[in-house]
Amino acid sequence: MTVDATLLSNCGVAFVKTELDDREKALAVRFALSVNDGEAEALAVASVRNLPIFSDDTAAIRVASCERLRRETTLDMMLAWSSTADPSMVTQALLDLARLANYIPSRRHPLRAWFDRGV
């Protein structure tokens, strides 16, 4: 599934290529004890720069919660987008998410019922 950067940008998602500073690198090493390297770096950047972390990874969400970081998931982003999108596009996007990305939120996800209604 390809992601349209323009669509994400219109939803307020910013794309910035950046190098980690020394504090971020140190945090990433600590976080990498619990999550994969990419999630660890994302958590470190979110922590130091006071940004939300976007992840569906259970371990990363657990670390974010322990670190008191704002966290968002795929469904949070899709719900925000759905308020301005054509309902048939939302349904198709949720179906594609389930089928093409093999994404099914956990039963405990706060937006699981919304996802189920959409698919």
C-alpha positions as CSV (number, residue, x, y, z in Angstrom):
1,M,0.0,0.0,0.0
2,T,1.5,3.4,-0.9
3,V,1.0,6.4,1.2
4,D,0.1,9.7,-0.3
5,A,2.4,12.2,1.4
6,T,0.1,15.1,0.3
7,L,-2.9,13.4,2.0
8,L,-1.0,13.0,5.2
9,S,0.3,16.5,5.0
10,N,-3.3,17.8,4.7
11,C,-4.0,15.8,7.9
12,G,-1.3,17.7,9.7
13,V,1.4,15.1,9.5
14,A,4.9,16.6,8.8
15,F,7.7,14.8,7.2
16,V,11.2,15.9,8.3
17,K,14.4,14.1,7.7
18,T,16.7,14.7,10.7
19,E,19.7,13.4,12.5
20,L,19.4,12.4,16.1
21,D,21.2,14.6,18.6
22,D,23.3,13.1,21.4
23,R,20.3,13.0,23.9
24,E,18.1,11.3,21.3
25,K,20.8,8.7,20.5
26,A,21.3,7.9,24.2
27,L,17.5,7.5,24.6
28,A,17.2,5.4,21.5
29,V,19.9,3.0,22.8
30,R,17.9,2.7,26.1
31,F,14.6,2.2,24.3
32,A,16.1,-0.4,21.9
33,L,16.3,-2.7,24.9
34,S,12.5,-3.0,24.6
35,V,11.6,-2.2,21.0
36,N,13.2,-2.4,17.5
37,D,15.7,0.2,16.4
38,G,13.2,2.2,14.3
39,E,10.6,2.4,17.0
40,A,13.4,3.3,19.5
41,E,14.6,6.2,17.4
42,A,11.0,7.4,16.9
43,L,10.3,7.3,20.6
44,A,13.6,9.1,21.4
45,V,12.8,11.9,18.9
46,A,9.2,12.2,20.3
47,S,10.5,12.3,23.9
48,V,13.2,15.0,23.3
49,R,11.2,17.1,20.9
50,N,7.9,16.8,22.8
51,L,6.2,15.3,19.8
52,P,3.5,12.6,19.6
53,I,4.6,9.1,18.6
54,F,2.7,7.4,15.8
55,S,2.9,3.6,16.2
56,D,0.8,0.5,16.3
57,D,3.6,-1.5,17.9
58,T,2.4,-2.9,21.3
59,A,5.9,-2.6,22.8
60,A,6.4,0.9,21.5
61,I,3.0,2.0,22.9
62,R,3.9,0.5,26.3
63,V,7.2,2.4,26.3
64,A,5.5,5.6,25.2
65,S,2.9,5.2,28.0
66,C,5.7,4.7,30.6
67,E,7.5,7.8,29.3
68,R,4.2,9.7,29.3
69,L,4.5,10.5,25.6
70,R,1.5,11.5,23.5
71,R,0.8,8.5,21.3
72,E,-1.3,8.1,18.2
73,T,-2.1,5.0,16.1
74,T,-3.1,4.3,12.5
75,L,-6.7,4.4,13.5
76,D,-6.4,7.7,15.3
77,M,-4.9,9.2,12.1
78,M,-7.6,7.6,9.9
79,L,-10.4,8.8,12.2
80,A,-9.1,12.4,11.9
81,W,-9.0,12.0,8.1
82,S,-12.4,10.5,7.9
83,S,-14.1,13.6,9.2
84,T,-13.4,15.4,5.9
85,A,-13.3,12.4,3.5
86,D,-16.1,10.8,1.5
87,P,-17.6,7.9,3.5
88,S,-17.0,5.5,0.6
89,M,-13.3,6.4,0.6
90,V,-13.1,5.8,4.3
91,T,-14.7,2.4,4.0
92,Q,-12.4,1.5,1.1
93,A,-9.3,2.7,3.0
94,L,-10.3,0.6,6.1
95,L,-10.8,-2.4,3.9
96,D,-7.5,-1.9,2.2
97,L,-5.8,-1.5,5.5
98,A,-7.2,-4.8,6.7
99,R,-6.6,-6.7,3.4
100,L,-3.4,-5.2,2.0
101,A,-1.6,-4.2,5.1
102,N,-3.0,-7.1,7.1
103,Y,-3.9,-4.7,9.9
104,I,-6.5,-5.6,12.4
105,P,-6.5,-3.6,15.6
106,S,-6.5,-5.4,18.9
107,R,-9.8,-5.9,20.6
108,R,-8.6,-3.5,23.3
109,H,-8.0,-0.7,20.9
110,P,-10.3,2.2,21.7
111,L,-11.2,2.6,18.0
112,R,-11.8,-1.1,17.3
113,A,-15.6,-0.7,17.2
114,W,-15.2,2.2,14.7
115,F,-12.9,0.0,12.6
116,D,-15.3,-2.9,12.7
117,R,-18.2,-0.7,11.6
118,G,-16.1,0.6,8.7
119,V,-15.2,-2.8,7.3
